[in-house]
Amino acid sequence: MNKRKLALGEIKKRSVDLLAVFDEYCIENDLTYWMSYGTLIGAARHAGFIPWDDDVDLMMPLEDYKRLLYLVNVEGVSLPAPYRIASTSIPYPSSPHHIWFPKVYDTSTCCKWGGGFRKGADLEMGVWLDIFPLVGTEATGTPSSSAEKFEKYQRKAESCLFDVEGKRNALRALTARLWGYEHWNQAYENLLLQQREMTGSEFVFDTTYPKVVYKTEWFEDTLRLPFEGIELPAPARFDEVLSAYYGDWRTLPPEKERVVAHACDFYEV
């Protein structure tokens, strides 16, 4: 690959540029979203990226995700080049969307995966933002009855994209690969779009991590936190949101765990 590899600082800079454009798009189109997971920890603890982090995590209510799909697919309102909103529900002529949750890509970059990614799974990817839809669940605050299906479809899609270890897992992966990751991603998306919306629900969960349940009231108010020189939306009760998922999120992890999460390199196109 005769392309210039991006350093971690360059990946972060491109991510922030992408974030600023996406944030403006959401404001202009009245779409709600919040920083989440490592990005929210980074904003709350470092006013920017966790020093060893290399991507961006966002949450969006299901009803706003549906609105996003309508904007792109029906009204033709998307992001300016070189940015692309990607989803199983958004047709893209040259490559199917490879993952079960929506993303936003910087198409002036590309990604080359290291170990673990199956040879031949040639997918169009670049510096990205992850968008995790939030859906309503039963008033008991327990995981949705759909949680096991979401996890099943994720495992099947992962088996199509990544190498697996062990004879038992290999047999399961072989069965999943007969259908292909597009099939499992579509099954996941169909299930997602059937879920209860966040509005009017007492509890919500992220369908990618469906066993963790949050109180909807934690998201009722939004504030904007500094993040790498810009300000981005966060749940006003972000401490409760992060504590529900991580427990003690304020304490830095052991130094040996402060590593980049994704086994891939990014390059200029």
SERO-4910 file (N, C-alpha, C, O; in steps of 0.05 Angstrom, whole numbers):
BEGIN
 pado doro    nc1    nc2    nc3   cac1   cac2   cac3    cc1    cc2    cc3    oc1    oc2    oc3
  Met    A     17    -24      0      0      0      0     18     25      0     30     32     20
  Asn    A     19     39    -23     36     62    -26     21     88    -18     17    106    -35
  Lys    A     13     88      6     -2    112     17     10    119     43     21    103     58
  Arg    A      8    145     50     21    155     75      4    146     99    -20    152    101
  Lys    A     18    133    117      5    125    142      1    149    161     18    166    163
  Leu    A    -23    150    173    -29    172    192    -20    165    220    -24    143    230
  Ala    A     -6    184    233      1    181    261    -24    185    278    -44    195    269
  Leu    A    -23    176    303    -46    177    321    -56    206    323    -80    210    324
  Gly    A    -38    225    325    -47    253    327    -62    262    302    -81    278    305
  Glu    A    -54    252    279    -68    259    254    -96    246    253   -115    259    244
  Ile    A    -98    222    263   -124    208    264   -143    224    282   -166    228    275
  Lys    A   -133    233    305   -149    248    323   -158    275    311   -181    283    314
  Lys    A   -139    288    297   -146    314    284   -168    310    263   -187    326    262
  Arg    A   -166    289    247   -186    284    227   -213    277    240   -234    284    230
  Ser    A   -211    262    262   -236    255    277   -250    280    287   -274    282    286
  Val    A   -235    299    298   -247    323    308   -259    340    286   -280    351    289
  Asp    A   -245    341    263   -256    355    240   -283    343    231   -302    357    225
  Leu    A   -283    316    231   -308    302    224   -330    307    245   -353    311    237
  Leu    A   -322    307    270   -341    312    292   -354    340    289   -378    343    292
  Ala    A   -338    360    283   -348    387    280   -369    389    258   -389    403    261
  Val    A   -363    376    235   -382    376    213   -407    361    220   -429    370    214
  Phe    A   -405    338    233   -428    322    240   -445    337    261   -469    337    260
  Asp    A   -432    350    280   -446    365    300   -463    388    287   -486    392    295
  Glu    A   -451    402    269   -465    423    254   -489    412    239   -510    423    238
  Tyr    A   -485    389    226   -506    375    212   -530    369    230   -553    373    224
  Cys    A   -523    358    254   -544    351    273   -559    375    283   -584    375    287
  Ile    A   -545    397    288   -558    421    298   -576    432    276   -599    440    282
  Glu    A   -567    433    251   -583    444    229   -608    427    224   -628    437    215
  Asn    A   -606    401    229   -629    383    223   -643    373    248   -659    354    247
  Asp    A   -638    386    271   -652    381    296   -650    351    304   -670    339    312
  Leu    A   -626    340    302   -620    313    310   -606    313    337   -587    328    342
  Thr    A   -615    296    355   -603    293    382   -582    271    382   -587    249    371
  Tyr    A   -560    277    394   -539    256    399   -523    265    422   -524    288    430
  Trp    A   -507    247    433   -489    253    455   -463    238    452   -462    217    439
  Met    A   -442    249    462   -417    233    465   -423    210    484   -440    211    501
  Ser    A   -408    188    480   -412    164    496   -386    149    500   -366    155    487
  Tyr    A   -387    129    518   -365    111    523   -338    125    526   -337    145    541
  Gly    A   -318    117    512   -291    128    516   -290    158    508   -274    173    520
  Thr    A   -306    166    489   -306    195    481   -318    212    503   -308    234    509
  Leu    A   -339    202    516   -350    217    539   -331    217    563   -329    238    576
  Ile    A   -318    195    568   -298    195    589   -276    215    582   -267    231    600
  Gly    A   -267    215    557   -246    234    549   -254    262    553   -239    278    563
  Ala    A   -279    269    546   -289    297    550   -290    304    579   -282    326    587
  Ala    A   -300    286    596   -304    292    624   -278    292    640   -275    307    659
  Arg    A   -259    275    631   -234    271    647   -210    286    635   -192    294    649
  His    A   -210    290    608   -187    301    594   -194    325    577   -176    337    566
  Ala    A   -219    333    575   -228    354    557   -221    347    528   -216    365    512
  Gly    A   -220    322    522   -212    313    495   -210    283    494   -221    269    511
  Phe    A   -195    273    475   -191    244    474   -177    233    499   -161    246    511
  Ile    A   -185    209    507   -168    193    525   -141    191    509   -141    184    486
  Pro    A   -119    196    522    -93    198    507    -87    175    488    -75    179    467
  Trp    A    -95    151    496    -89    127    479   -113    118    462   -112     97    450
  Asp    A   -134    134    461   -158    127    445   -154    136    416   -139    154    410
  Asp    A   -168    122    397   -164    128    369   -190    130    353   -190    131    329
  Asp    A   -213    130    367   -238    133    352   -259    149    369   -253    157    392
  Val    A   -283    153    358   -303    169    371   -329    153    374   -337    139    355
  Asp    A   -340    153    398   -365    139    403   -387    160    409   -384    178    424
  Leu    A   -410    156    396   -434    173    400   -458    155    405   -459    132    397
  Met    A   -478    166    419   -504    153    422   -525    171    410   -523    196    410
  Met    A   -546    159    399   -568    174    386   -594    159    392   -595    135    388
  Pro    A   -615    173    400   -641    160    404   -651    147    378   -646    157    356
  Leu    A   -665    125    381   -675    111    357   -691    129    339   -688    127    315
  Glu    A   -708    146    351   -724    163    334   -708    183    318   -715    190    296
  Asp    A   -685    191    329   -667    209    314   -652    194    292   -646    205    271
  Tyr    A   -645    169    298   -632    152    278   -651    148    254   -642    149    231
  Lys    A   -677    143    260   -696    140    238   -698    166    222   -700    166    197
  Arg    A   -697    189    236   -698    214    222   -673    218    205   -675    229    183
  Leu    A   -650    210    215   -625    211    200   -628    195    174   -620    204    153
  Leu    A   -639    171    176   -643    154    152   -661    168    132   -656    167    108
  Tyr    A   -682    181    142   -701    195    124   -687    219    110   -690    223     86
  Leu    A   -670    233    125   -656    256    114   -638    247     91   -638    259     70
  Val    A   -623    225     95   -604    216     75   -618    202     52   -612    209     29
  Asn    A   -636    184     58   -648    167     37   -671    181     21   -674    176     -3
  Val    A   -686    198     35   -710    209     22   -705    238     14   -711    246     -9
  Glu    A   -694    254     32   -690    283     26   -663    288     13   -658    310      3
  Gly    A   -645    268     13   -619    272      1   -602    292     16   -584    304      4
  Val    A   -606    295     42   -591    314     58   -570    298     73   -576    284     93
  Ser    A   -545    300     65   -523    285     78   -500    304     84   -504    329     85
  Leu    A   -477    293     89   -454    310     96   -438    317     71   -440    303     51
  Pro    A   -424    339     72   -407    347     49   -384    328     46   -374    316     65
  Ala    A   -374    325     21   -350    309     16   -327    321     32   -325    345     34
  Pro    A   -309    304     43   -306    275     37   -320    258     58   -311    235     62
  Tyr    A   -341    267     71   -353    252     93   -377    236     83   -391    245     65
  Arg    A   -382    213     96   -403    196     88   -417    184    112   -404    172    130
  Ile    A   -443    186    114   -459    172    134   -465    144    124   -475    141    102
  Ala    A   -458    124    139   -460     96    131   -478     80    150   -476     83    174
  Ser    A   -495     64    138   -513     47    153   -523     24    136   -522     26    111
  Thr    A   -531      2    148   -543    -19    133   -567     -9    117   -573    -20     96
  Ser    A   -581     11    128   -605     22    115   -600     44     95   -618     55     84
  Ile    A   -574     50     90   -567     71     71   -552     57     47   -530     49     51
  Pro    A   -565     55     24   -552     42      1   -526     56     -7   -525     81     -7
  Tyr    A   -506     41    -14   -481     52    -23   -471     34    -45   -466     11    -41
  Pro    A   -467     46    -69   -463     29    -93   -438     12    -94   -438    -10   -105
  Ser    A   -416     22    -82   -391      8    -86   -384    -12    -64   -366    -29    -68
  Ser    A   -397    -10    -41   -390    -28    -19   -413    -29      1   -423     -8      8
  Pro    A   -420    -53     11   -440    -54     32   -429    -44     58   -404    -44     62
  His    A   -446    -36     76   -437    -27    102   -430    -52    118   -445    -71    120
  His    A   -406    -52    130   -395    -77    141   -403    -83    169   -400   -106    178
  Ile    A   -413    -64    184   -418    -68    212   -447    -63    219   -462    -52    202
  Trp    A   -456    -72    242   -485    -73    248   -495    -46    259   -519    -44    263
  Phe    A   -478    -27    265   -487     -1    275   -478     20    256   -458     16    242
  Pro    A   -492     43    255   -484     65    236   -457     77    243   -449     78    267
  Lys    A   -444     88    223   -419    102    226   -419    127    208   -436    130    190
  Val    A   -399    144    213   -394    166    194   -364    164    187   -347    162    205
  Tyr    A   -358    165    161   -331    161    152   -319    186    139   -333    203    128
  Asp    A   -293    189    142   -277    208    126   -266    192    103   -247    176    106
  Thr    A   -278    195     79   -271    179     56   -244    188     43   -236    176     24
  Ser    A   -232    209     54   -205    216     44   -184    199     58   -160    203     54
  Thr    A   -193    181     75   -175    162     89   -184    134     84   -207    129     76
  Cys    A   -167    114     89   -175     86     88   -162     72    111   -143     82    124
  Cys    A   -171     48    116   -163     32    139   -152      5    130   -164     -8    113
  Lys    A   -130     -3    141   -119    -30    136   -118    -44    163   -103    -36    181
  Trp    A   -133    -66    165   -134    -81    190   -110    -99    192    -99   -109    172
  Gly    A   -102   -104    217    -80   -122    223    -91   -150    227   -110   -159    214
  Gly    A    -79   -164    246    -87   -192    252   -116   -194    261   -126   -176    274
  Gly    A   -128   -216    253   -156   -221    262   -177   -216    241   -198   -228    242
  Phe    A   -171   -197    223   -191   -191    202   -188   -210    180   -166   -214    170
  Arg    A   -210   -222    171   -209   -244    151   -199   -234    124   -207   -213    115
  Lys    A   -181   -249    113   -171   -242     86   -193   -244     66   -209   -263     66
  Gly    A   -195   -224     49   -216   -223     29   -240   -206     37   -257   -200     20
  Ala    A   -241   -199     63   -263   -181     72   -255   -152     65   -249   -137     83
  Asp    A   -256   -146     40   -246   -120     30   -268    -99     32   -287    -99     16
  Leu    A   -267    -82     52   -288    -64     58   -278    -35     58   -255    -30     65
  Glu    A   -295    -17     49   -288     11     48   -291     24     76   -314     26     86
  Met    A   -269     31     88   -270     44    114   -249     66    115   -230     66    100
  Gly    A   -253     85    133   -233    106    138   -236    115    166   -249    101    182
  Val    A   -224    137    174   -228    148    200   -258    151    205   -272    160    187
  Trp    A   -267    143    228   -296    140    232   -306    151    259   -290    155    278
  Leu    A   -332    156    259   -348    160    284   -367    137    286   -380    129    267
  Asp    A   -369    125    310   -389    104    315   -414    117    326   -413    134    343
  Ile    A   -438    109    316   -463    118    326   -479     94    337   -485     76    322
  Phe    A   -485     95    363   -499     73    376   -528     81    382   -532     98    400
  Pro    A   -548     70    369   -575     78    374   -584     69    402   -578     47    411
  Leu    A   -599     86    415   -611     80    441   -641     75    438   -655     90    425
  Val    A   -650     52    448   -678     45    446   -691     41    473   -677     36    493
  Gly    A   -717     43    474   -732     39    499   -734     10    506   -733     -8    489
  Thr    A   -738      5    532   -742    -22    542   -763    -23    563   -774     -2    571
  Glu    A   -769    -46    573   -791    -50    592   -787    -33    618   -764    -27    625
  Ala    A   -808    -27    631   -807     -9    654   -793    -21    678   -787     -8    697
  Thr    A   -786    -47    677   -773    -60    699   -743    -52    701   -730    -56    721
  Gly    A   -733    -42    679   -704    -34    679   -686    -58    674   -662    -56    678
  Thr    A   -697    -81    665   -681   -104    659   -676   -104    629   -690    -90    614
  Pro    A   -656   -119    619   -650   -120    591   -674   -128    575   -691   -144    584
  Ser    A   -677   -117    551   -699   -123    533   -700   -152    526   -679   -166    526
  Ser    A   -724   -162    520   -726   -190    511   -712   -194    484   -707   -216    476
  Ser    A   -706   -172    471   -691   -173    445   -661   -174    449   -646   -178    430
  Ala    A   -651   -171    474   -622   -169    479   -607   -193    468   -586   -190    455
  Glu    A   -618   -217    472   -604   -241    463   -602   -242    432   -582   -252    421
  Lys    A   -623   -233    419   -623   -233    390   -602   -213    379   -588   -219    360
  Phe    A   -601   -189    392   -581   -170    383   -553   -182    386   -536   -179    368
  Glu    A   -548   -195    409   -521   -207    413   -516   -229    393   -493   -232    384
  Lys    A   -536   -245    387   -533   -267    368   -525   -256    341   -507   -267    328
  Tyr    A   -540   -236    331   -534   -226    304   -507   -213    303   -493   -214    283
  Gln    A   -498   -200    325   -471   -189    326   -450   -211    324   -431   -208    308
  Arg    A   -454   -232    339   -434   -254    338   -433   -266    310   -411   -272    301
  Lys    A   -456   -269    297   -456   -281    271   -441   -263    251   -425   -272    235
  Ala    A   -447   -237    252   -433   -218    234   -403   -217    240   -388   -216    221
  Glu    A   -396   -217    265   -367   -217    272   -353   -242    261   -330   -240    252
  Ser    A   -367   -265    262   -355   -289    252   -349   -287    222   -331   -300    212
  Cys    A   -365   -271    208   -360   -268    179   -337   -249    173   -325   -251    152
  Leu    A   -331   -232    192   -310   -211    188   -283   -218    200   -262   -210    190
  Phe    A   -284   -232    223   -260   -236    238   -254   -266    241   -272   -283    241
  Asp    A   -228   -272    244   -220   -300    249   -229   -308    277   -232   -291    295
  Val    A   -234   -334    280   -243   -344    306   -223   -366    315   -209   -377    299
  Glu    A   -223   -371    341   -206   -392    353   -222   -415    363   -244   -411    374
  Gly    A   -212   -439    361   -225   -462    372   -243   -476    351   -256   -463    335
  Lys    A   -244   -503    353   -259   -519    333   -289   -513    335   -302   -511    315
  Arg    A   -299   -510    359   -328   -505    363   -336   -478    351   -356   -476    337
  Asn    A   -320   -458    356   -325   -432    345   -323   -432    314   -337   -418    300
  Ala    A   -304   -447    304   -299   -449    275   -324   -461    261   -331   -452    240
  Leu    A   -336   -481    274   -360   -493    262   -383   -473    262   -398   -471    242
  Arg    A   -386   -458    284   -407   -438    285   -402   -416    264   -420   -407    251
  Ala    A   -377   -408    261   -370   -387    242   -375   -396    214   -385   -381    197
  Leu    A   -370   -422    208   -375   -432    181   -404   -430    174   -411   -422    152
  Thr    A   -421   -437    193   -450   -435    188   -458   -406    183   -474   -400    165
  Ala    A   -448   -387    200   -454   -359    196   -445   -348    169   -458   -333    157
  Arg    A   -421   -357    161   -409   -347    136   -424   -357    111   -421   -345     90
  Leu    A   -439   -378    114   -456   -387     91   -476   -366     83   -484   -363     60
  Trp    A   -485   -350    103   -504   -329     99   -490   -303     92   -499   -288     75
  Gly    A   -467   -297    105   -452   -273    100   -459   -250    119   -482   -249    129
  Tyr    A   -441   -232    123   -445   -211    143   -468   -192    135   -481   -181    153
  Glu    A   -473   -189    109   -495   -171    101   -522   -182    111   -539   -166    119
  His    A   -525   -208    110   -550   -221    120   -554   -215    150   -576   -207    159
  Trp    A   -533   -219    166   -535   -215    195   -538   -186    202   -553   -179    221
  Asn    A   -524   -168    188   -527   -140    193   -556   -131    187   -567   -114    201
  Gln    A   -568   -142    166   -595   -135    159   -615   -145    180   -634   -132    186
  Ala    A   -610   -169    190   -627   -180    211   -625   -162    236   -646   -157    249
  Tyr    A   -601   -154    242   -597   -135    265   -612   -109    260   -626    -99    278
  Glu    A   -609    -98    236   -622    -72    230   -652    -74    231   -666    -57    241
  Asn    A   -663    -96    220   -692   -100    221   -702   -101    250   -723    -89    256
  Leu    A   -688   -115    267   -695   -117    295   -693    -90    308   -711    -82    324
  Leu    A   -672    -75    302   -668    -48    314   -692    -30    307   -703    -17    325
  Leu    A   -700    -29    282   -721    -11    274   -748    -18    284   -767     -2    282
  Gln    A   -751    -42    295   -776    -51    308   -778    -44    337   -799    -48    350
  Gln    A   -756    -34    349   -755    -29    378   -771     -5    386   -778     12    370
  Arg    A   -777     -4    412   -790     19    424   -772     43    423   -748     41    427
  Glu    A   -784     66    417   -768     91    416   -761    100    444   -774     92    463
  Met    A   -741    117    446   -732    127    472   -753    145    485   -757    143    509
  Thr    A   -766    162    469   -787    180    480   -810    163    491   -821    146    478
  Gly    A   -816    169    516   -838    155    529   -830    130    544   -846    117    557
  Ser    A   -804    122    542   -794     99    556   -780    107    581   -766    127    582
  Glu    A   -783     91    602   -770     97    628   -741     89    628   -724    102    641
  Phe    A   -735     68    612   -707     58    611   -699     55    582   -716     51    564
  Val    A   -673     56    576   -663     53    549   -638     35    550   -626     31    571
  Phe    A   -631     25    527   -606     10    525   -594     14    497   -609     21    478
  Asp    A   -568     10    494   -554     11    469   -554    -17    457   -545    -36    471
  Thr    A   -565    -20    433   -568    -47    422   -542    -62    417   -542    -86    414
  Thr    A   -520    -47    416   -494    -61    412   -484    -73    438   -470    -93    438
  Tyr    A   -492    -61    461   -485    -72    488   -511    -74    503   -516    -59    522
  Pro    A   -529    -93    496   -557    -92    505   -561   -100    534   -584    -98    544
  Lys    A   -541   -110    548   -545   -119    575   -543    -96    596   -549   -100    619
  Val    A   -534    -72    587   -532    -49    605   -556    -31    600   -560    -22    578
  Val    A   -571    -25    621   -595     -9    619   -591     17    634   -579     18    655
  Tyr    A   -600     39    621   -597     66    631   -625     77    637   -645     70    624
  Lys    A   -627     96    656   -652    111    660   -654    133    639   -635    147    634
  Thr    A   -677    135    627   -681    155    606   -677    183    618   -668    201    604
  Glu    A   -684    187    643   -682    213    656   -653    223    656   -648    247    659
  Trp    A   -634    205    655   -606    214    655   -599    229    629   -579    244    628
  Phe    A   -615    226    608   -611    239    583   -630    262    577   -629    274    556
  Glu    A   -647    269    597   -667    289    592   -655    316    586   -665    331    570
  Asp    A   -633    323    600   -620    349    596   -593    344    583   -579    324    589
  Thr    A   -585    363    567   -559    361    552   -542    385    559   -552    408    560
  Leu    A   -516    380    562   -497    402    564   -476    398    544   -473    376    532
  Arg    A   -460    418    539   -438    415    519   -412    417    534   -406    436    548
  Leu    A   -395    397    530   -369    395    543   -347    401    523   -349    394    500
  Pro    A   -325    413    533   -302    417    515   -290    390    506   -288    371    522
  Phe    A   -283    390    480   -270    366    469   -251    375    447   -260    382    425
  Glu    A   -226    374    453   -205    381    434   -210    407    420   -207    410    395
  Gly    A   -217    427    436   -220    454    425   -248    461    414   -253    484    407
  Ile    A   -266    442    413   -294    447    406   -312    439    430   -302    427    449
  Glu    A   -337    444    428   -356    435    449   -376    416    436   -387    421    414
  Leu    A   -382    394    450   -400    373    439   -420    365    460   -415    368    484
  Pro    A   -444    355    452   -465    348    471   -459    324    488   -447    304    478
  Ala    A   -467    325    513   -465    303    532   -490    302    549   -502    323    554
  Pro    A   -498    279    558   -520    278    578   -512    294    602   -490    291    613
  Ala    A   -530    311    612   -523    327    636   -516    309    660   -500    317    677
  Arg    A   -528    286    661   -522    267    683   -503    245    672   -508    221    676
  Phe    A   -481    254    660   -463    235    648   -449    218    668   -441    195    661
  Asp    A   -446    227    693   -433    211    713   -449    185    718   -437    163    720
  Glu    A   -475    187    719   -492    163    723   -491    145    698   -491    121    701
  Val    A   -491    157    675   -489    141    650   -463    125    649   -464    101    645
  Leu    A   -441    138    654   -415    125    653   -412    105    676   -401     83    672
  Ser    A   -422    111    699   -420     93    722   -436     67    717   -428     46    726
  Ala    A   -459     70    704   -475     46    698   -460     26    681   -463      2    683
  Tyr    A   -443     36    663   -429     19    644   -401     11    655   -393    -13    653
  Tyr    A   -386     30    666   -358     25    674   -354     21    704   -334      9    712
  Gly    A   -373     30    721   -367     31    749   -350     56    754   -358     78    748
  Asp    A   -326     52    765   -308     75    771   -294     83    745   -274     71    737
  Trp    A   -305    103    732   -293    112    706   -273    135    710   -258    141    692
  Arg    A   -272    146    734   -255    169    739   -226    161    743   -207    177    737
  Thr    A   -221    137    753   -194    128    759   -181    118    733   -193    102    718
  Leu    A   -157    126    728   -143    117    704   -137     87    706   -132     77    728
  Pro    A   -139     72    684   -133     43    685   -103     39    689    -87     58    686
  Pro    A    -95     14    696    -66      8    699    -52     15    673    -64     13    651
  Glu    A    -27     23    675    -12     32    651    -11     11    629    -11     19    606
  Lys    A    -10    -14    636     -9    -35    616    -34    -37    599    -34    -48    577
  Glu    A    -56    -26    609    -82    -26    595    -86     -1    578   -107      1    565
  Arg    A    -68     18    579    -71     42    564    -60     39    536    -38     49    529
  Val    A    -75     24    520    -66     18    493    -89     24    473   -112     25    480
  Val    A    -81     29    448   -100     34    427   -117      9    423   -107    -13    422
  Ala    A   -144     13    420   -162     -9    421   -164    -24    394   -168    -48    394
  His    A   -160    -10    372   -165    -22    346   -139    -31    332   -120    -16    331
  Ala    A   -139    -56    322   -115    -66    309   -115    -59    279   -116    -76    262
  Cys    A   -114    -33    274   -114    -24    246    -98      1    243    -93     16    263
  Asp    A    -89      6    219    -75     31    212    -91     47    192   -106     36    176
  Phe    A    -89     73    193   -103     91    175    -83    104    156    -60    110    163
  Tyr    A    -92    109    131    -76    120    110    -91    142     96   -116    142     95
  Glu    A    -76    160     84    -89    179     65    -96    165     39    -80    148     30
  Val    A   -118    172     28   -126    161      2   -113    177    -20   -116    171    -44
***
